Amino acid sequence: MTPQTAERNIRYNVQHGVASVLPANLAVPFFGILALKMGASNFQIALLSSAPAIMSLLVMIPGAIYVDRFSLKKRVTTMFFWANRVFYLLLACVPFFTEDRRAAALVVAVALMNLPGAIGNVAWQSFISRVIPSSRRAQAFAHRNRWMNVVGTVAVVIAGRALDIMRFPLGYQVMFLVAFVAAMVEIRIFQRIEEPEAPPGGNSGAATSAGRGTPSRAGPNGLRRRLIDLPGSVRWAWRDILSHPRFVRFTLAAVVFYFMWQIAWPLFTLYQVKELGANNLWVSLLTLANSSGALFGYGLWAKVADRRGHLGSLCLASTGMFLVPLFYALLHSLVALAILNLAVGVIFSGVILGLFNALLESVPEERTTTYIAYYNTAITLTTVFAPLVGVGLLKLTGFFWAFLICAVGRVLGSYCFYLVLWSRRREEARPTFVTAAGPPA
């Protein structure tokens, strides 16, 4: 890839990020409050996080194996983007259900939306690792995320105010339709990113048609043969994963961190709406405060990553994540929480930037898509159970103690990344012995 192509891809990647945040921020921040207005129970609020994760578990690894059959990733990634974004139209139809079924229909639609969404996300991560050089990723993604925060913040504030002005549920239907139109623009921009030619010999031994990004055709007995070979394939995959200890350690640390992080997610929505009386505008203002902090944070953490490495910056950023549930336990004002979210945005931007770039450093290069799917499947397991644990914790202890327990859990999750960093530095400091026959192979 030429330097000019890389620069052009970085520019289009920023534009794609801006376009992708528009549909997401017009709809996703308001799923929880929409569900509550439709009469959703606490369990259904938790399912808004858990059910999409269950869908991801079902399709992520098979989907990644399918994507890895393609030597070129852009076309297949675009296909899954389309399949995911069309659900905005289906979400606009949820209010047509009877009142007793609307909340359940919303949960089901959000869950099914994640079937193509999970595969598309894995495909995008693999695709983008090829089109942006590793030496440019920290600054490139900091710049992308900074602009995503600016545009996403404006979108969520406008959407929140509009939803409070328009009558229910028409306002939500309008937002979902606008989100769909914005998603079509996003996909068009994504298609402008130039993908480098596939390396000679295909994609890590996967059967592909040379240079066209199309999978080979399986024989008539291919499905039966794959089912018979499945137990052996699982054993081989497990041995293959264990042969990459750097990836295993990072994934285990991320699993613990994500689980401790996600326990509090449904509690925040329930606390803001049920205890503090937040409306759509307040939800958008809290997002605005978080995004404003992130605008400063992305530039800061990109510089930290250049000095300390992506894993080192992730350790520092994740350390501050415990402050969010701690202050939720102590503060009882939406204004105070909005001020808190300014600092949270700075911390959160470092976590997001560090997690993604540290993952790309940890996966083996020969099968990036598949290993990203292994990682995403592992952390998705936490998304299934963590919100349910959070709701159960709330039922047992109430908001105050539930938030304090979540804060302690986040400290433990952050510590796991320090263990990974310590083990990696030990590996790098280990002396390399050279024999008389020459350097080791």
Buried (B, 14 or more C-beta within 10 A) or exposed (E): BEEEBBEBBBBBBBBBBBBBBBBBBBBBBBBBBBBBBBEBEBBBBBBBBBBBBBBBBBBBBEBBBBBBBBBBBBBBBBBBBBBBBBBBEBBBEBBEBEEEEBBBBBBBBBBBBBBBBBBBBBBBBBBBBBBBBEEBBBBBBBBBBBBBBBBBBBBBBBBBBBBBEBEBBEBBBBBBBBBBBBBBBBBEBBBEBBBEEBEEEBBBEBEBBEEEBBBEEEEEEEEEEEEEEEEEEEEEBEEBBEEBEBBBBBBBBBBBBBBBBBBBBBBBBBBBBEEBEBBBBBBBBBBBBBBBBBBBBBBBBBBBBEEBBBBBBBBBBBBBBBBBBBBBBEBEEBEBBBBBBBBBBBBBBBBBBBBBBBBBBBBBEEBBBBBBBBBBBBBBBBBBBBBBBBBBBBEEEEBEEBBBBBBEBBBEBBBBBBBBBEBBEEEEEEEEEEEEEEEEE
